[in-house]
Amino acid sequence: MSVYAYIFTMAAVTYMIRAIPLTIIRKKIESKFIRSFLYYVPYVTLSLIIFPSILKSTNSLYSALAGFITAVVFSYLGKSLFIVSVASCIAVFIVEII
């Protein structure tokens, strides 16, 4: 098969994934369970993509976990993204030195 057939197939599948829900579901979703499920899907998907990369991004697992835990704590405390990033980098740097 040619490269164009693969590209067309990927485009068709991607389009169907997006178009079918729009054509089937025309009214507002009333179920609180389904609405809350759909609300959290992007966050869960992003977390599943990022978490393995966090653990493999440094020389040791301990420094990666230190950076991750630092980021979670600073995020929970409501700090800005810049502060969370800097604090995580500092935590990884300190653990890498040790």
GISUL-V134698 format. One record per pair of residues at least 4 apart in sequence whose ideal C-beta (glycine too) atoms are under 7 Angstrom apart, sorted by the first residue. I is the first residue (numbers start at 1). J is the second residue. D is the distance in Angstrom with one decimal. If there is no record, write none. Layout:
<<I,J,D> <I,J,D>>
This chain:
<<1,5,4.5> <1,6,6.6> <3,7,6.3> <4,8,6.1> <5,9,6.3> <6,10,6.4> <7,11,6.3> <8,12,6.2> <9,13,6.4> <10,14,6.2> <11,15,6.1> <12,16,6.3> <13,17,6.5> <14,18,6.7> <15,19,5.5> <16,20,5.6> <19,23,6.1> <20,24,5.9> <21,25,5.5> <25,29,7.0> <29,34,5.4> <29,35,5.5> <31,35,6.4> <32,36,6.1> <33,37,6.2> <34,38,6.2> <35,39,6.3> <36,40,6.6> <37,41,6.8> <40,44,5.7> <41,45,6.1> <42,46,6.2> <43,47,6.3> <44,48,6.3> <45,49,6.5> <46,50,6.1> <47,51,5.8> <50,54,6.2> <51,55,6.9> <52,56,6.4> <53,57,5.9> <54,64,5.8> <54,68,5.2> <55,61,6.4> <55,64,5.0> <57,64,6.1> <58,63,4.5> <58,64,4.6> <58,92,5.7> <58,96,6.8> <59,63,6.7> <59,96,6.4> <61,65,6.2> <62,66,6.3> <62,95,5.8> <63,67,6.5> <63,92,4.8> <63,95,4.0> <63,96,4.9> <64,68,6.3> <65,69,6.0> <66,70,6.2> <66,91,4.6> <66,92,6.2> <66,95,4.4> <67,71,6.3> <67,88,4.3> <67,91,5.1> <67,92,4.1> <68,72,6.4> <69,73,6.3> <70,74,6.2> <70,87,5.2> <70,88,4.9> <70,91,4.0> <71,75,6.0> <71,84,5.3> <71,88,4.4> <72,76,6.2> <73,77,6.5> <74,79,4.5> <74,83,6.2> <74,84,4.5> <74,87,5.0> <75,79,6.8> <75,84,5.4> <79,83,4.1> <79,84,5.4> <80,84,7.0> <81,85,6.2> <82,86,6.3> <83,87,6.1> <84,88,6.3> <85,89,6.3> <86,90,6.3> <87,91,6.3> <88,92,6.4> <89,93,6.2> <90,94,6.3> <91,95,6.4> <92,96,6.1> <93,97,6.5> <94,98,6.6>>
